[in-house]
Amino acid sequence: VQLQASGGGLVQAGGSLRLSCAASGSIFSINTMGWYRQAPGKQRELVGSITTGGTTNYADSMKGRFTISRDNAKNTVYLQMNSLKPEDTAVYYCNADLPRVWPYDFWGQGTQVTVSS
């Protein structure tokens, strides 16, 4: 199983980016999918998550600016980021819970998002 993230890049403050993360391989089923981020010198933190049924959960600092969605038919999760701030600069990682495939918790390779002021 692989998670392939894409869509990162350099954007000015106030701009938008859309990240994608597609799961491939012997998946069978995916429960919750989510996004995390890690800024230089900081711990990895949750951005938000989405269940198979579409219920979302966001970190407080991302509410109202970031939107997570998913396409279950494509095994893909998206992160729409609006009104980006320099403090949003980080490597963004996607995560997926695959209950029938060990080790059950899978991570993408990370995609860099840089927001210039």
N, C-alpha and C positions, 0 to 999 in steps of 0.2 A: 504494500500500500504506500502510495506517495501523495503528499499534498504539495501542489505547485502554486506558489503565490506570485502575483504579478501586479503591476500598476503603480508601483512606487516611483518616486522621482523628486525633482526640485520644483517648488512652487512658491510664489510670493505669499506673504501674509494676506489673509482674506480670501485666498483662492480655494479651489476644490480639487480633490483627487478621488478616484474610485479604485479600490483594490479588489482583486479577485483571488480566489483560492479554490482550485479544483482538486478533488480527490480522485485517484485512479487506482486500479488493481482489484484484488479480491476483497471487495468492500462488504458485501451482503447487506448491511444496513448502517446508517449513521444516526446517532442520537444528536446530542448538542454539538453545534459548531460555534467557533468563536474566534475573536481576535484579541491578541495581547500586543503590548509594545514594550520596548526596552530602550531607554535613552542612555547615552554615555554616562557611566558612573552611577547608574540607578538600577534598582531591581526591576525585573519584568512585572508589568502590571496588566490587569484585565482592562480591555477596552469595552468589550461587550460580548454577548452570546445570543444564540438563537436556537430554539428547539426545533424538532422536526415539524411540529405544528405551527411554528411561526412566532411563538412567544419570545420576546426579546428582553434583554437585561443589559443595562449600561452602567458604566462607572459614572459617578455624579458629574465629573468634569467634562464628560463627553455628551451628556444628555442635551438634546436640542441641536447639536452640531453634527453628530455622527449618526448614521443609520445603517443597521445591519439587515441584510436580507439573504435569502437563499433560494436556490433552484434545486429542489430535491431530484428532479429527473436528470439533472446534469451533475449532481453531487458537488455543487459549487456554492460557496458562500461569498458574499460581497460586503464591502465596507465603503459606504459613501461618506466622505469627509468634507464638510463645508466650513467656511469661516475659519480656515486653518490659522494657527498661531505659531510663532517660533517655538514655543514650548511643546508643540506637537511633534517636533523633530525626534525621530526614533527609528529603530528597526521594528517593523510590524510583522508579527508572526500569526499565522492561522493555526487553529487547533480543532481536532475532531475526535469525538468519542465514538469508537467503533466497538460495540459490545460483543461482537462475534469474532473479532480478529485480535489476537494477542499482539502487542501489549495493551490493546484497547484504547490508549491515549496517544494520538499521533500529532506531530508538529510539521508545519511547513518550514522551508529554509529561511524565511525572513525576507522582507523587502524594505529597502531604505526609503524613508520619507524625510525630506529636508524642507523646512519652511524658512524662507529668508525674510528678514524684516525690512 
